[in-house]
Amino acid sequence: MEIGTEGWCAAMSEVLAEVDLPAVRATVEQRIGDGNGGPVVAYRLVIDGGRAHLEPAPPEVSTTDGDGGGSDDVGDGNGNGVVVMSQSRETAEAVRRGDLGALAALQAGLIKVSGDVRVLIVASEALALVNTALGAALGADGGSAAGGRNGEDGADEPSDDDNTGGS
């Protein structure tokens, strides 16, 4: 199943339905480009009221610059902060496999963060729990969903040991 599709988001949301999270609000959008200016895969992790789910996000035509691009807009239209994490498919896959830490990728400029970065701080505990759950689920399926980890799987709090949202 391809990362970011409706089916992938539904399957990962089922995994997240079993996770009790702190009562915070956060939206983390993951944007994964092919590194060559090709299509961007985009999906959102939405955490609200102690629950989380993933949903597909439409790729922005103007953000297919090869690194996953991203908007600098803050907010989701409801006054909630949104952080956008953008990276190439190669970076997302390296973070998902654990070959590259999300923090190291951020520091190297391989992952670009825009929007309301306070979301990563406020929701850090919830994001860590989401990353653990998605990492386990993606590991169980052989990791066939590239970029499904750390900020890459939509749940992303940058840390060296996280393997989902880092991208």
C-alpha positions in Angstrom: 0.0 0.0 0.0 1.5 3.4 -1.0 2.2 5.8 1.8 -0.2 8.8 2.0 -3.0 7.1 0.1 -6.5 6.9 1.6 -6.1 3.2 2.3 -2.7 3.7 4.0 -4.0 6.5 6.1 -7.0 4.4 7.1 -4.8 1.4 8.0 -2.4 3.6 10.1 -5.4 5.4 11.7 -6.6 2.0 12.9 -3.3 1.4 14.6 -3.5 4.9 16.2 -7.1 4.3 17.4 -5.5 1.9 20.0 -3.1 4.6 21.4 -4.1 6.8 24.4 -2.6 10.2 23.9 -2.3 13.3 26.0 -5.2 15.8 25.4 -3.3 18.1 23.0 -4.1 19.5 19.6 -1.6 19.2 16.8 -1.5 18.8 13.1 1.7 17.6 11.5 1.8 17.5 7.7 4.3 15.3 6.0 5.4 16.2 2.4 7.6 13.7 0.6 9.0 14.5 -2.8 10.9 12.3 -5.2 14.0 14.4 -5.1 13.8 15.2 -8.8 10.9 17.7 -8.9 8.4 14.9 -9.3 5.2 14.2 -7.4 4.8 15.0 -3.8 3.1 12.6 -1.4 1.4 14.5 1.4 -0.5 13.4 4.5 -1.5 14.8 7.9 -1.3 13.5 11.4 -4.1 15.1 13.4 -4.1 14.7 17.1 -7.1 16.0 19.1 -8.7 15.0 22.3 -6.4 12.2 23.1 -6.9 10.5 19.7 -5.0 10.6 16.5 -5.6 9.8 12.8 -3.9 10.2 9.5 -5.5 11.7 6.4 -4.3 12.3 2.9 -3.4 15.9 2.0 -3.5 17.3 -1.5 0.0 18.0 -2.8 0.6 21.7 -3.6 1.4 22.2 -7.3 3.9 24.9 -6.3 5.8 22.6 -3.9 7.0 19.9 -6.2 10.5 21.2 -6.1 12.1 17.8 -5.4 12.4 18.1 -1.7 8.8 17.7 -0.8 8.3 21.5 -0.6 5.9 23.0 1.8 3.8 26.0 2.6 4.8 28.5 5.2 1.2 29.1 6.2 0.4 28.5 9.8 -3.0 27.2 10.9 -5.6 24.8 9.7 -8.4 27.3 9.3 -9.7 26.5 12.8 -7.1 28.4 14.6 -5.0 25.4 15.3 -1.2 25.3 14.7 0.1 23.2 11.8 3.7 22.2 11.3 4.9 21.0 7.9 7.8 18.7 7.5 9.2 18.3 3.9 11.8 15.9 2.7 12.8 13.8 -0.3 11.6 10.2 -0.5 15.2 9.1 0.1 15.5 11.0 3.3 12.1 9.7 4.5 13.1 6.1 3.8 16.4 6.5 5.5 14.7 7.9 8.6 12.1 5.1 8.5 14.7 2.4 8.3 16.6 4.0 11.1 19.7 4.7 9.0 19.3 8.4 9.6 17.9 10.1 12.7 15.3 12.7 12.2 17.2 15.2 14.3 20.4 14.6 12.3 18.3 15.0 9.1 16.9 18.3 10.3 20.3 19.6 11.3 21.7 18.6 7.9 18.8 20.5 6.1 17.4 17.3 4.7 14.1 17.9 6.4 12.6 21.3 6.1 10.2 22.5 8.8 7.7 25.3 8.3 4.6 26.5 9.9 3.9 26.5 13.6 7.0 24.7 15.0 5.6 25.1 18.5 3.4 22.2 17.7 6.5 19.9 17.9 7.2 21.1 21.5 3.6 21.2 22.8 2.7 17.8 21.4 6.1 16.1 21.9 4.8 13.4 24.2 1.9 12.6 21.9 4.1 12.6 18.8 6.6 10.2 20.5 3.7 7.8 21.3 2.4 8.0 17.7 5.9 7.4 16.3 6.3 4.3 18.4 3.0 2.9 17.3 3.5 3.7 13.7 7.1 2.4 13.7 5.9 -0.9 15.2 3.1 -1.2 12.6 5.4 -0.3 9.7 8.1 -2.7 11.0 5.5 -5.5 11.1 4.6 -5.0 7.5 8.2 -5.1 6.4 8.4 -1.4 6.1 6.9 -1.4 2.7 5.5 2.1 3.1 8.5 4.3 2.4 8.7 7.3 4.6 6.2 6.0 7.0 8.3 6.9 10.0 9.0 9.9 11.9 7.7 12.8 10.4 7.7 10.8 7.9 4.9 8.8 8.8 3.2 11.7 9.8 3.9 11.6 13.4 6.8 13.5 13.8 8.7 14.8 16.6 12.3 15.2 15.7 14.6 13.1 17.8 17.6 11.0 17.0 15.8 7.7 17.9 12.5 8.3 16.2 11.8 6.6 13.0 8.6 8.0 11.8 7.9 11.7 11.5 11.5 12.8 10.9 10.7 13.4 7.4 
